[in-house]
Amino acid sequence: MRYEIRIDGHMSTTLAAAFPELDHVVMSGQTVLFGPVVDEAQLYGLLERCQSLGLRVVEMRQVPE
């Protein structure tokens, strides 16, 4: 499964490095993290990491392969 997680604001390179398993792009005032997620445990782990870093998740969705 591939997921896209939209974060409010621009993440620094250092902060984006906290998500080595995902690619990222900055656009329209948001940072979009995207890539493969193997299961729900990994997905919840990514969301927990966002929360612990103080990131505001605007949207999360599964995208076609």
N, C-alpha and C positions, 0 to 999 in steps of 0.2 A: 504494500500500500504506500502511496505517496501522499504526503500532507504538506499543507501550506499554513504557516502561522504568521499572522500579521501583527507586528509590534508597533505601538504608537511611538513616533519619533525616529531619529537616526541613531543607530547603534554604532559605537566606535569599533574599530578593528579589534581592540583588546576585548571588548564585550562580546563581539561576534565569535571570538576564539573560544568562548565558553560553550559553543555548540559545534564542535568539530565534525559531527556526523551530518550536518546540514550545510547547504549553500545559502547564501544570502544576497539580497539586492536591496538597495535603497531607492524608493520611488514615492512621490507624492506625500512627503512627510511621514512615511512609514518605512519600517524595515521588514522585508518579507523573508522569513526563513523557510526553506523548502528542501524536501528530499524524502528518501525512503524511511518508513517507520515499520518495524517488524511486527509489533503487537501493541496491545493496549498498555502494557506495563511501560514500554518505552515512551509511548505517547504521554502518559501521566507523568513520567519522569521529566520529559521535556517541559511540560507545563509547570511542574514544581520548580524546575530550574529557573524558568521565567519569573515565577513568583519570588523566589529567594533572591533574585537579582534586582527586584523592584521594577520589572518590566510590565507594562500594561498591554495585555493581549487584546487586540481589537477584534480579531476574527481567526478562527481555526477551521480548516475544512480539508476533506479528502479530495484529492484531484486525480484525474485519470492518469494511468501509467503512460 
